[in-house]
């Protein structure tokens, strides 16, 4: 199953699909439910480290990430650095006492997930917070570096998303961990689900209209805004000749539309920095309506990648310098 809100066609990172306020609401609901259950919900320390596959990714990672940061350790049996890193992560998961959950994914058995996260080598460590994917580090890392990264992760999860982690009960029976409770259905969930299904089936026009229907009623709906940006991007590149688009961009560096078309292809191909850099460089050479057209397209691409992504933050700074 493709991890919803994490990638688009296995290529484009869709961080920040879940707004911070929605994540906080989910966390509050989870805590309230635990209180209604008489404080139930404490898990065994053994359940802080779980094995995850493609079939269980949505429940074990995406849903749980509304309750606790989920750190993902991508590993393989043949990977010697993995055998050094994994025990450290497992020990720290227990030591941090529920501040994060460690999910271990064997890349040999879960090639689709490896591709969707864009992993080029292992070990690779990611986090998912409130449905939002964040790269942490790749390759060997010292324990001090790992601790620093984890400290930042749990701090951001608590301050920005209200995720205070899991309750750990040393006396709890192992294997008792459960997925985060489903949030109550919202007023636009059916429309959003229809949009996702249309997107998955390749019906881009249908997905675009479904997202627009939500935004007509709720202009601030973050999931609809980001979904619309994704669908419109895919529609723009559908049926184009990539070689011709790139030739036009190379032959006509001052042609705004040629650069925009190439940037769209860059982004869909996973070359995020190239897409942003191409348009920002063109902004620096243009004025008037052309400059405004480029700026608006950049803002749309920022929406696709997600406002919290470090590449977006860096590109916003570069765009400001180019404009002013």
C-alpha positions as a LaTeX table, in Angstrom:
\begin{tabular}{lrrr}
\hline
Residue & $x$ (\AA) & $y$ (\AA) & $z$ (\AA) \\
\hline
Unk1 & 0.00 & 0.00 & 0.00 \\
Unk2 & 1.36 & 3.43 & $-0.91$ \\
Unk3 & 1.87 & 5.53 & 2.24 \\
Unk4 & $-0.69$ & 8.28 & 1.85 \\
Unk5 & 0.53 & 11.84 & 2.28 \\
Unk6 & 4.11 & 10.65 & 2.12 \\
Unk7 & 4.81 & 10.43 & $-1.58$ \\
Unk8 & 3.24 & 10.87 & $-4.97$ \\
Unk9 & 3.80 & 8.09 & $-7.50$ \\
Unk10 & 6.73 & 7.10 & $-5.31$ \\
Unk11 & 8.66 & 10.27 & $-6.23$ \\
Unk12 & 7.56 & 13.55 & $-4.70$ \\
Unk13 & 7.75 & 14.07 & $-0.95$ \\
Unk14 & 4.49 & 15.43 & 0.41 \\
Unk15 & 5.54 & 16.62 & 3.81 \\
Unk16 & 3.13 & 18.67 & 5.85 \\
Unk17 & $-0.05$ & 17.18 & 4.43 \\
Unk18 & $-1.34$ & 17.01 & 7.97 \\
Unk19 & $-1.63$ & 20.47 & 9.49 \\
Unk20 & $-0.20$ & 20.96 & 12.95 \\
Unk21 & $-3.56$ & 21.72 & 14.47 \\
Unk22 & $-5.00$ & 18.43 & 13.17 \\
Unk23 & $-2.11$ & 16.50 & 14.65 \\
Unk24 & $-2.60$ & 18.19 & 17.99 \\
Unk25 & $-6.30$ & 17.36 & 17.90 \\
Unk26 & $-5.52$ & 13.69 & 17.24 \\
Unk27 & $-3.08$ & 13.58 & 20.12 \\
Unk28 & $-5.60$ & 15.18 & 22.43 \\
Unk29 & $-8.25$ & 12.68 & 21.35 \\
Unk30 & $-5.87$ & 9.78 & 21.99 \\
Unk31 & $-5.08$ & 11.05 & 25.48 \\
Unk32 & $-8.77$ & 11.67 & 26.21 \\
Unk33 & $-9.65$ & 8.15 & 25.09 \\
Unk34 & $-6.93$ & 6.71 & 27.32 \\
Unk35 & $-8.34$ & 8.69 & 30.25 \\
Unk36 & $-11.86$ & 7.39 & 29.54 \\
Unk37 & $-10.43$ & 3.88 & 29.53 \\
Unk38 & $-9.18$ & 4.42 & 33.06 \\
Unk39 & $-5.63$ & 5.24 & 32.12 \\
Unk40 & $-5.24$ & 2.20 & 29.88 \\
Unk41 & $-2.83$ & 2.37 & 27.01 \\
Unk42 & 0.54 & 1.83 & 28.69 \\
Unk43 & 2.73 & $-0.39$ & 26.53 \\
Unk44 & 5.57 & $-2.72$ & 27.29 \\
Unk45 & 9.13 & $-1.45$ & 26.65 \\
Unk46 & 9.40 & $-4.37$ & 24.22 \\
Unk47 & 6.71 & $-2.74$ & 22.04 \\
Unk48 & 8.78 & 0.40 & 21.49 \\
Unk49 & 10.62 & $-1.44$ & 18.69 \\
Unk50 & 8.47 & $-2.96$ & 15.95 \\
Unk51 & 9.03 & $-4.64$ & 12.59 \\
Unk52 & 6.99 & $-3.01$ & 9.81 \\
Unk53 & 6.19 & $-4.14$ & 6.28 \\
Unk54 & 4.32 & $-2.55$ & 3.37 \\
Unk55 & 0.98 & $-4.06$ & 4.38 \\
Unk56 & 1.17 & $-2.66$ & 7.90 \\
Unk57 & 2.80 & 0.68 & 7.10 \\
Unk58 & $-0.35$ & 2.78 & 7.26 \\
Unk59 & $-1.50$ & 1.42 & 10.63 \\
Unk60 & 1.89 & 0.91 & 12.26 \\
Unk61 & 3.57 & 4.11 & 11.07 \\
Unk62 & 1.19 & 6.68 & 9.61 \\
Unk63 & $-1.57$ & 6.28 & 12.19 \\
Unk64 & 0.83 & 5.91 & 15.10 \\
Unk65 & 2.66 & 9.08 & 14.01 \\
Unk66 & $-0.39$ & 11.10 & 15.08 \\
Unk67 & 0.36 & 9.93 & 18.62 \\
Unk68 & 4.15 & 9.62 & 18.79 \\
Unk69 & 7.12 & 10.34 & 16.49 \\
Unk70 & 7.97 & 7.17 & 14.57 \\
Unk71 & 11.64 & 6.71 & 13.73 \\
Unk72 & 12.18 & 4.37 & 10.77 \\
Unk73 & 15.34 & 2.29 & 10.52 \\
Unk74 & 15.80 & 1.02 & 6.95 \\
Unk75 & 18.14 & $-1.97$ & 7.12 \\
Unk76 & 19.10 & $-5.29$ & 5.50 \\
Unk77 & 20.65 & $-8.48$ & 6.78 \\
Unk78 & 23.71 & $-8.12$ & 4.54 \\
Unk79 & 24.40 & $-4.51$ & 5.63 \\
Unk80 & 27.25 & $-4.46$ & 8.17 \\
Unk81 & 26.81 & $-0.77$ & 9.18 \\
Unk82 & 23.13 & $-1.57$ & 9.82 \\
Unk83 & 24.18 & $-4.23$ & 12.31 \\
Unk84 & 26.12 & $-1.57$ & 14.21 \\
Unk85 & 23.45 & 1.14 & 14.05 \\
Unk86 & 20.28 & $-0.87$ & 14.71 \\
Unk87 & 21.20 & $-2.02$ & 18.26 \\
Unk88 & 21.98 & 1.59 & 19.21 \\
Unk89 & 18.59 & 2.77 & 17.95 \\
Unk90 & 16.82 & $-0.08$ & 19.73 \\
Unk91 & 18.55 & 0.70 & 23.01 \\
Unk92 & 17.76 & 4.41 & 22.70 \\
Unk93 & 14.12 & 3.67 & 21.92 \\
Unk94 & 13.83 & 1.98 & 25.30 \\
Unk95 & 15.91 & 4.64 & 27.04 \\
Unk96 & 13.74 & 7.48 & 25.67 \\
Unk97 & 10.81 & 5.69 & 27.33 \\
Unk98 & 8.06 & 6.28 & 24.78 \\
Unk99 & 9.18 & 9.64 & 23.39 \\
Unk100 & 9.51 & 7.91 & 20.03 \\
Unk101 & 8.60 & 4.56 & 18.46 \\
Unk102 & 11.21 & 2.69 & 16.41 \\
Unk103 & 9.97 & 0.97 & 13.25 \\
Unk104 & 12.41 & $-1.39$ & 11.51 \\
Unk105 & 11.93 & $-1.98$ & 7.78 \\
Unk106 & 13.88 & $-4.65$ & 5.90 \\
Unk107 & 14.52 & $-3.09$ & 2.49 \\
Unk108 & 14.98 & $-6.45$ & 0.77 \\
Unk109 & 11.46 & $-7.46$ & 1.72 \\
Unk110 & 9.91 & $-4.00$ & 1.23 \\
Unk111 & 11.33 & $-2.58$ & $-1.98$ \\
Unk112 & 8.30 & $-0.35$ & $-2.60$ \\
Unk113 & 8.78 & 1.52 & 0.67 \\
Unk114 & 12.46 & 1.95 & $-0.08$ \\
Unk115 & 11.61 & 3.50 & $-3.45$ \\
Unk116 & 8.89 & 5.72 & $-2.05$ \\
Unk117 & 11.27 & 7.22 & 0.48 \\
Unk118 & 13.86 & 7.73 & $-2.25$ \\
Unk119 & 16.53 & 5.75 & $-0.40$ \\
Unk120 & 19.79 & 5.34 & $-2.29$ \\
Unk121 & 21.75 & 3.51 & 0.39 \\
Unk122 & 21.45 & 2.00 & 3.84 \\
Unk123 & 21.41 & 2.35 & 6.73 \\
Unk124 & 18.97 & 5.22 & 6.34 \\
Unk125 & 16.92 & 6.70 & 9.15 \\
Unk126 & 13.74 & 8.74 & 8.72 \\
Unk127 & 11.07 & 10.01 & 11.06 \\
Unk128 & 7.34 & 10.35 & 10.51 \\
Unk129 & 5.60 & 12.97 & 12.63 \\
Unk130 & 1.87 & 13.58 & 12.23 \\
Unk131 & 1.93 & 11.92 & 8.81 \\
Unk132 & 4.94 & 13.97 & 7.75 \\
Unk133 & 8.20 & 12.36 & 6.56 \\
Unk134 & 11.49 & 13.85 & 7.73 \\
Unk135 & 14.95 & 12.53 & 6.75 \\
Unk136 & 17.18 & 12.21 & 9.82 \\
Unk137 & 20.50 & 10.75 & 8.63 \\
Unk138 & 22.01 & 8.18 & 6.31 \\
Unk139 & 25.00 & 5.95 & 6.86 \\
Unk140 & 27.00 & 5.42 & 10.00 \\
Unk141 & 26.46 & 7.87 & 12.86 \\
Unk142 & 27.91 & 8.17 & 16.33 \\
Unk143 & 25.71 & 7.84 & 19.39 \\
Unk144 & 26.21 & 11.48 & 20.33 \\
Unk145 & 24.99 & 12.60 & 16.90 \\
Unk146 & 22.04 & 10.22 & 17.09 \\
Unk147 & 21.06 & 11.51 & 20.53 \\
Unk148 & 21.22 & 15.10 & 19.33 \\
Unk149 & 19.00 & 14.30 & 16.36 \\
Unk150 & 16.49 & 12.43 & 18.51 \\
Unk151 & 16.40 & 15.24 & 21.08 \\
Unk152 & 15.53 & 17.73 & 18.32 \\
Unk153 & 12.90 & 15.36 & 16.93 \\
Unk154 & 11.02 & 14.87 & 20.19 \\
Unk155 & 11.22 & 18.59 & 20.96 \\
Unk156 & 9.72 & 19.56 & 17.60 \\
Unk157 & 7.07 & 16.84 & 17.89 \\
Unk158 & 5.95 & 18.17 & 21.26 \\
Unk159 & 6.18 & 21.90 & 20.61 \\
Unk160 & 4.79 & 21.98 & 17.08 \\
Unk161 & 2.41 & 19.02 & 17.07 \\
Unk162 & 1.59 & 18.41 & 20.71 \\
Unk163 & 2.91 & 14.84 & 20.62 \\
Unk164 & 4.15 & 13.90 & 24.08 \\
Unk165 & 4.75 & 10.25 & 23.30 \\
Unk166 & 3.53 & 6.93 & 24.62 \\
Unk167 & 2.91 & 5.81 & 28.17 \\
Unk168 & 5.28 & 2.95 & 28.98 \\
Unk169 & 4.35 & 0.40 & 31.62 \\
Unk170 & 7.24 & $-1.92$ & 32.60 \\
Unk171 & 4.68 & $-4.45$ & 33.82 \\
Unk172 & 2.61 & $-4.43$ & 30.63 \\
Unk173 & 2.52 & $-7.57$ & 28.56 \\
Unk174 & 4.57 & $-7.42$ & 25.37 \\
Unk175 & 2.53 & $-7.39$ & 22.19 \\
Unk176 & $-0.22$ & $-5.23$ & 23.63 \\
Unk177 & 0.52 & $-2.11$ & 21.61 \\
Unk178 & $-2.36$ & $-0.95$ & 19.47 \\
Unk179 & $-2.69$ & 1.47 & 16.61 \\
Unk180 & $-3.66$ & 5.03 & 17.36 \\
Unk181 & $-7.42$ & 5.50 & 17.58 \\
Unk182 & $-9.13$ & 6.79 & 14.50 \\
Unk183 & $-10.17$ & 10.42 & 14.68 \\
Unk184 & $-13.86$ & 11.17 & 14.20 \\
Unk185 & $-14.82$ & 11.64 & 10.58 \\
Unk186 & $-14.61$ & 15.28 & 9.53 \\
Unk187 & $-17.12$ & 17.08 & 7.33 \\
Unk188 & $-14.91$ & 16.77 & 4.22 \\
Unk189 & $-13.41$ & 13.32 & 4.74 \\
Unk190 & $-15.60$ & 11.66 & 2.10 \\
Unk191 & $-14.62$ & 14.25 & $-0.50$ \\
Unk192 & $-10.95$ & 13.99 & 0.42 \\
Unk193 & $-11.09$ & 10.21 & 0.21 \\
Unk194 & $-12.72$ & 10.48 & $-3.22$ \\
Unk195 & $-9.93$ & 12.80 & $-4.32$ \\
Unk196 & $-7.25$ & 10.37 & $-3.12$ \\
Unk197 & $-8.92$ & 7.47 & $-4.92$ \\
Unk198 & $-9.16$ & 9.51 & $-8.11$ \\
Unk199 & $-5.49$ & 10.45 & $-7.80$ \\
Unk200 & $-4.46$ & 6.83 & $-7.24$ \\
Unk201 & $-6.46$ & 5.69 & $-10.27$ \\
Unk202 & $-4.95$ & 8.35 & $-12.53$ \\
Unk203 & $-8.14$ & 10.43 & $-12.80$ \\
Unk204 & $-6.36$ & 13.75 & $-12.33$ \\
Unk205 & $-9.30$ & 15.89 & $-13.46$ \\
Unk206 & $-11.54$ & 14.14 & $-10.97$ \\
Unk207 & $-9.02$ & 14.59 & $-8.17$ \\
Unk208 & $-8.59$ & 18.27 & $-8.97$ \\
Unk209 & $-12.34$ & 18.87 & $-8.94$ \\
Unk210 & $-12.76$ & 16.96 & $-5.67$ \\
Unk211 & $-10.08$ & 19.03 & $-3.96$ \\
Unk212 & $-11.60$ & 22.23 & $-5.34$ \\
Unk213 & $-14.98$ & 21.19 & $-3.98$ \\
Unk214 & $-13.47$ & 20.97 & $-0.50$ \\
Unk215 & $-11.70$ & 24.31 & $-0.85$ \\
Unk216 & $-14.88$ & 26.01 & $-2.01$ \\
Unk217 & $-16.40$ & 25.17 & 1.37 \\
Unk218 & $-13.24$ & 25.29 & 3.48 \\
Unk219 & $-10.54$ & 27.50 & 1.86 \\
Unk220 & $-8.09$ & 26.82 & 4.67 \\
Unk221 & $-8.17$ & 23.02 & 4.41 \\
Unk222 & $-4.47$ & 22.08 & 4.32 \\
Unk223 & $-4.93$ & 18.56 & 2.97 \\
Unk224 & $-7.06$ & 19.82 & 0.09 \\
Unk225 & $-4.63$ & 22.63 & $-0.76$ \\
Unk226 & $-1.68$ & 20.27 & $-0.89$ \\
Unk227 & $-3.61$ & 17.57 & $-2.71$ \\
Unk228 & $-4.71$ & 20.09 & $-5.33$ \\
Unk229 & $-1.12$ & 21.23 & $-5.84$ \\
Unk230 & $-0.04$ & 17.60 & $-6.34$ \\
Unk231 & $-2.80$ & 16.78 & $-8.79$ \\
Unk232 & $-2.28$ & 19.94 & $-10.84$ \\
Unk233 & 1.46 & 19.25 & $-11.06$ \\
Unk234 & 0.85 & 15.73 & $-12.34$ \\
Unk235 & $-1.69$ & 17.01 & $-14.84$ \\
Unk236 & 0.79 & 19.56 & $-16.18$ \\
Unk237 & 3.45 & 16.93 & $-16.92$ \\
Unk238 & 1.04 & 14.30 & $-18.22$ \\
Unk239 & 1.76 & 13.47 & $-21.86$ \\
Unk240 & 4.71 & 15.84 & $-22.30$ \\
Unk241 & 7.90 & 14.78 & $-24.08$ \\
Unk242 & 10.60 & 15.07 & $-21.39$ \\
Unk243 & 13.46 & 15.24 & $-23.89$ \\
Unk244 & 11.81 & 18.07 & $-25.82$ \\
Unk245 & 10.96 & 19.97 & $-22.63$ \\
Unk246 & 14.56 & 19.80 & $-21.45$ \\
Unk247 & 15.91 & 20.73 & $-24.90$ \\
Unk248 & 13.63 & 23.78 & $-25.00$ \\
Unk249 & 14.78 & 24.83 & $-21.54$ \\
Unk250 & 18.44 & 24.46 & $-22.53$ \\
Unk251 & 18.01 & 26.26 & $-25.86$ \\
Unk252 & 15.86 & 29.10 & $-24.44$ \\
Unk253 & 17.21 & 30.07 & $-21.01$ \\
Unk254 & 15.20 & 33.30 & $-21.06$ \\
Unk255 & 11.91 & 31.60 & $-21.99$ \\
Unk256 & 9.84 & 31.65 & $-18.80$ \\
Unk257 & 7.38 & 28.96 & $-19.86$ \\
Unk258 & 10.18 & 26.65 & $-20.99$ \\
Unk259 & 11.88 & 26.96 & $-17.60$ \\
Unk260 & 8.60 & 26.41 & $-15.76$ \\
Unk261 & 7.87 & 23.24 & $-17.75$ \\
Unk262 & 11.36 & 21.91 & $-17.03$ \\
Unk263 & 11.00 & 22.72 & $-13.32$ \\
Unk264 & 7.77 & 20.72 & $-13.18$ \\
Unk265 & 9.61 & 17.73 & $-14.64$ \\
Unk266 & 12.48 & 18.23 & $-12.22$ \\
Unk267 & 10.11 & 18.09 & $-9.26$ \\
Unk268 & 8.18 & 15.05 & $-10.45$ \\
Unk269 & 11.51 & 13.34 & $-11.03$ \\
Unk270 & 12.50 & 14.00 & $-7.42$ \\
Unk271 & 15.08 & 16.71 & $-8.27$ \\
Unk272 & 13.64 & 19.22 & $-5.83$ \\
Unk273 & 16.64 & 21.51 & $-5.51$ \\
Unk274 & 17.08 & 21.58 & $-9.30$ \\
Unk275 & 13.46 & 22.63 & $-9.80$ \\
Unk276 & 13.69 & 25.43 & $-7.25$ \\
Unk277 & 17.11 & 26.58 & $-8.41$ \\
Unk278 & 16.05 & 26.73 & $-12.06$ \\
Unk279 & 13.12 & 29.01 & $-11.32$ \\
Unk280 & 14.93 & 31.21 & $-8.81$ \\
Unk281 & 17.76 & 31.76 & $-11.28$ \\
Unk282 & 15.21 & 32.72 & $-13.94$ \\
Unk283 & 13.50 & 35.08 & $-11.48$ \\
Unk284 & 16.80 & 36.92 & $-11.06$ \\
Unk285 & 16.90 & 37.60 & $-14.82$ \\
Unk286 & 13.29 & 38.73 & $-15.32$ \\
Unk287 & 11.02 & 41.63 & $-14.43$ \\
Unk288 & 7.32 & 42.49 & $-14.45$ \\
Unk289 & 4.72 & 39.87 & $-15.32$ \\
Unk290 & 7.30 & 37.21 & $-16.15$ \\
Unk291 & 8.83 & 37.53 & $-12.70$ \\
Unk292 & 5.43 & 37.33 & $-11.05$ \\
Unk293 & 4.53 & 34.23 & $-13.09$ \\
Unk294 & 7.72 & 32.52 & $-11.93$ \\
Unk295 & 7.13 & 33.52 & $-8.32$ \\
Unk296 & 3.61 & 32.09 & $-8.35$ \\
Unk297 & 4.79 & 28.79 & $-9.82$ \\
Unk298 & 7.50 & 28.54 & $-7.17$ \\
Unk299 & 4.90 & 29.05 & $-4.45$ \\
Unk300 & 2.82 & 26.24 & $-5.97$ \\
Unk301 & 5.83 & 23.91 & $-5.99$ \\
Unk302 & 6.59 & 24.85 & $-2.38$ \\
Unk303 & 3.07 & 23.64 & $-1.53$ \\
Unk304 & 3.74 & 20.31 & $-3.22$ \\
Unk305 & 6.92 & 19.64 & $-1.25$ \\
Unk306 & 5.63 & 21.11 & 2.01 \\
Unk307 & 6.39 & 24.36 & 3.87 \\
Unk308 & 8.39 & 22.65 & 6.63 \\
Unk309 & 10.77 & 20.89 & 4.24 \\
Unk310 & 14.34 & 22.28 & 4.64 \\
Unk311 & 14.66 & 22.58 & 0.86 \\
Unk312 & 11.59 & 24.81 & 0.77 \\
Unk313 & 12.86 & 26.95 & 3.62 \\
Unk314 & 16.21 & 27.43 & 1.84 \\
Unk315 & 14.50 & 28.16 & $-1.48$ \\
Unk316 & 12.25 & 30.79 & 0.12 \\
Unk317 & 15.32 & 32.61 & 1.37 \\
Unk318 & 16.95 & 32.39 & $-2.07$ \\
Unk319 & 13.76 & 33.65 & $-3.72$ \\
Unk320 & 13.63 & 36.63 & $-1.36$ \\
Unk321 & 17.21 & 37.51 & $-2.27$ \\
Unk322 & 16.43 & 37.22 & $-5.97$ \\
Unk323 & 13.35 & 39.42 & $-5.66$ \\
Unk324 & 14.80 & 42.12 & $-3.44$ \\
\hline
\end{tabular}
